[in-house]
Amino acid sequence: MENFGTETATNPLALFTAWLSEAEKAELNDPNAAALATTTADGAPSVRMILIKHLDERGFTFYTNAESRKGLELAANPRAALCFHWKSLRRQVRVEGTVTELPVAEADAYFHSRTRMSQLSAAASQQSRVLESREALEERVRELTHQFPAEIPRPSYWKGYLLRPGRIEFWAQGVARLHDRFLFVRSGESWVKERLFP
């Protein structure tokens, strides 16, 4: 049975990078998509799909409206979980950790790397709040298009976030439900690795 590097891996971020590279060849759409789970201060959970935009030794980077439901929940409880599922590869990765805001310079750089329409959409959206009609949203985009004919300033509420993982679990489908599961738990600046029952 293939182990996809999980047997010998000692660095889960390097292993994740290898798995993501394979997913980029196998998945038709958004191999960097993940379910992001957050909770309110008193523990009520919510989950939604997001796109992870960068991964480095610090962790997983994503961007969102800080005034959205997920932004408010992260402000109240800066811990979150991610789940990547690559159905075509029969693999899953679960990540848990703490979340911090990225420096303003990083948020600015990524915001201005996006297409003009994506920037306008981000600026126009009061994410997660009640919208009276689609026409109202489209009118807001038109207003911003005229207001900012050149560069669109990044809205102060549109921020970057870094999830610094404390736990990363790799799952690979096995024959007759004898799946492979490997859990990496952060210990200081290193990782402790364990195999789990499927």
Secondary structure as a PSIPRED ss2 file (coil, helix, strand):
# PSIPRED VFORMAT (PSIPRED V4.0)

   1 M C   1.000  0.000  0.000
   2 E C   1.000  0.000  0.000
   3 N C   1.000  0.000  0.000
   4 F C   1.000  0.000  0.000
   5 G C   1.000  0.000  0.000
   6 T C   1.000  0.000  0.000
   7 E C   1.000  0.000  0.000
   8 T C   1.000  0.000  0.000
   9 A C   1.000  0.000  0.000
  10 T C   1.000  0.000  0.000
  11 N C   1.000  0.000  0.000
  12 P H   0.000  1.000  0.000
  13 L H   0.000  1.000  0.000
  14 A H   0.000  1.000  0.000
  15 L H   0.000  1.000  0.000
  16 F H   0.000  1.000  0.000
  17 T H   0.000  1.000  0.000
  18 A H   0.000  1.000  0.000
  19 W H   0.000  1.000  0.000
  20 L H   0.000  1.000  0.000
  21 S H   0.000  1.000  0.000
  22 E H   0.000  1.000  0.000
  23 A H   0.000  1.000  0.000
  24 E H   0.000  1.000  0.000
  25 K H   0.000  1.000  0.000
  26 A H   0.000  1.000  0.000
  27 E C   1.000  0.000  0.000
  28 L C   1.000  0.000  0.000
  29 N C   1.000  0.000  0.000
  30 D C   1.000  0.000  0.000
  31 P C   1.000  0.000  0.000
  32 N C   1.000  0.000  0.000
  33 A E   0.000  0.000  1.000
  34 A E   0.000  0.000  1.000
  35 A E   0.000  0.000  1.000
  36 L E   0.000  0.000  1.000
  37 A E   0.000  0.000  1.000
  38 T E   0.000  0.000  1.000
  39 T E   0.000  0.000  1.000
  40 T C   1.000  0.000  0.000
  41 A C   1.000  0.000  0.000
  42 D C   1.000  0.000  0.000
  43 G C   1.000  0.000  0.000
  44 A C   1.000  0.000  0.000
  45 P E   0.000  0.000  1.000
  46 S E   0.000  0.000  1.000
  47 V E   0.000  0.000  1.000
  48 R E   0.000  0.000  1.000
  49 M E   0.000  0.000  1.000
  50 I E   0.000  0.000  1.000
  51 L E   0.000  0.000  1.000
  52 I C   1.000  0.000  0.000
  53 K C   1.000  0.000  0.000
  54 H E   0.000  0.000  1.000
  55 L E   0.000  0.000  1.000
  56 D E   0.000  0.000  1.000
  57 E C   1.000  0.000  0.000
  58 R C   1.000  0.000  0.000
  59 G E   0.000  0.000  1.000
  60 F E   0.000  0.000  1.000
  61 T E   0.000  0.000  1.000
  62 F E   0.000  0.000  1.000
  63 Y E   0.000  0.000  1.000
  64 T E   0.000  0.000  1.000
  65 N E   0.000  0.000  1.000
  66 A C   1.000  0.000  0.000
  67 E C   1.000  0.000  0.000
  68 S C   1.000  0.000  0.000
  69 R H   0.000  1.000  0.000
  70 K H   0.000  1.000  0.000
  71 G H   0.000  1.000  0.000
  72 L H   0.000  1.000  0.000
  73 E H   0.000  1.000  0.000
  74 L H   0.000  1.000  0.000
  75 A H   0.000  1.000  0.000
  76 A H   0.000  1.000  0.000
  77 N C   1.000  0.000  0.000
  78 P C   1.000  0.000  0.000
  79 R E   0.000  0.000  1.000
  80 A E   0.000  0.000  1.000
  81 A E   0.000  0.000  1.000
  82 L E   0.000  0.000  1.000
  83 C E   0.000  0.000  1.000
  84 F E   0.000  0.000  1.000
  85 H E   0.000  0.000  1.000
  86 W E   0.000  0.000  1.000
  87 K H   0.000  1.000  0.000
  88 S H   0.000  1.000  0.000
  89 L H   0.000  1.000  0.000
  90 R C   1.000  0.000  0.000
  91 R E   0.000  0.000  1.000
  92 Q E   0.000  0.000  1.000
  93 V E   0.000  0.000  1.000
  94 R E   0.000  0.000  1.000
  95 V E   0.000  0.000  1.000
  96 E E   0.000  0.000  1.000
  97 G E   0.000  0.000  1.000
  98 T E   0.000  0.000  1.000
  99 V E   0.000  0.000  1.000
 100 T E   0.000  0.000  1.000
 101 E E   0.000  0.000  1.000
 102 L C   1.000  0.000  0.000
 103 P C   1.000  0.000  0.000
 104 V H   0.000  1.000  0.000
 105 A H   0.000  1.000  0.000
 106 E H   0.000  1.000  0.000
 107 A H   0.000  1.000  0.000
 108 D H   0.000  1.000  0.000
 109 A H   0.000  1.000  0.000
 110 Y H   0.000  1.000  0.000
 111 F H   0.000  1.000  0.000
 112 H H   0.000  1.000  0.000
 113 S H   0.000  1.000  0.000
 114 R C   1.000  0.000  0.000
 115 T C   1.000  0.000  0.000
 116 R H   0.000  1.000  0.000
 117 M H   0.000  1.000  0.000
 118 S H   0.000  1.000  0.000
 119 Q H   0.000  1.000  0.000
 120 L H   0.000  1.000  0.000
 121 S H   0.000  1.000  0.000
 122 A H   0.000  1.000  0.000
 123 A H   0.000  1.000  0.000
 124 A H   0.000  1.000  0.000
 125 S C   1.000  0.000  0.000
 126 Q C   1.000  0.000  0.000
 127 Q C   1.000  0.000  0.000
 128 S C   1.000  0.000  0.000
 129 R C   1.000  0.000  0.000
 130 V C   1.000  0.000  0.000
 131 L C   1.000  0.000  0.000
 132 E C   1.000  0.000  0.000
 133 S C   1.000  0.000  0.000
 134 R H   0.000  1.000  0.000
 135 E H   0.000  1.000  0.000
 136 A H   0.000  1.000  0.000
 137 L H   0.000  1.000  0.000
 138 E H   0.000  1.000  0.000
 139 E H   0.000  1.000  0.000
 140 R H   0.000  1.000  0.000
 141 V H   0.000  1.000  0.000
 142 R H   0.000  1.000  0.000
 143 E H   0.000  1.000  0.000
 144 L H   0.000  1.000  0.000
 145 T H   0.000  1.000  0.000
 146 H H   0.000  1.000  0.000
 147 Q H   0.000  1.000  0.000
 148 F C   1.000  0.000  0.000
 149 P C   1.000  0.000  0.000
 150 A C   1.000  0.000  0.000
 151 E C   1.000  0.000  0.000
 152 I C   1.000  0.000  0.000
 153 P C   1.000  0.000  0.000
 154 R C   1.000  0.000  0.000
 155 P C   1.000  0.000  0.000
 156 S C   1.000  0.000  0.000
 157 Y C   1.000  0.000  0.000
 158 W E   0.000  0.000  1.000
 159 K E   0.000  0.000  1.000
 160 G E   0.000  0.000  1.000
 161 Y E   0.000  0.000  1.000
 162 L E   0.000  0.000  1.000
 163 L E   0.000  0.000  1.000
 164 R E   0.000  0.000  1.000
 165 P E   0.000  0.000  1.000
 166 G E   0.000  0.000  1.000
 167 R E   0.000  0.000  1.000
 168 I E   0.000  0.000  1.000
 169 E E   0.000  0.000  1.000
 170 F E   0.000  0.000  1.000
 171 W E   0.000  0.000  1.000
 172 A E   0.000  0.000  1.000
 173 Q C   1.000  0.000  0.000
 174 G C   1.000  0.000  0.000
 175 V H   0.000  1.000  0.000
 176 A H   0.000  1.000  0.000
 177 R H   0.000  1.000  0.000
 178 L C   1.000  0.000  0.000
 179 H C   1.000  0.000  0.000
 180 D E   0.000  0.000  1.000
 181 R E   0.000  0.000  1.000
 182 F E   0.000  0.000  1.000
 183 L E   0.000  0.000  1.000
 184 F E   0.000  0.000  1.000
 185 V E   0.000  0.000  1.000
 186 R E   0.000  0.000  1.000
 187 S E   0.000  0.000  1.000
 188 G C   1.000  0.000  0.000
 189 E C   1.000  0.000  0.000
 190 S E   0.000  0.000  1.000
 191 W E   0.000  0.000  1.000
 192 V E   0.000  0.000  1.000
 193 K E   0.000  0.000  1.000
 194 E E   0.000  0.000  1.000
 195 R E   0.000  0.000  1.000
 196 L E   0.000  0.000  1.000
 197 F C   1.000  0.000  0.000
 198 P C   1.000  0.000  0.000
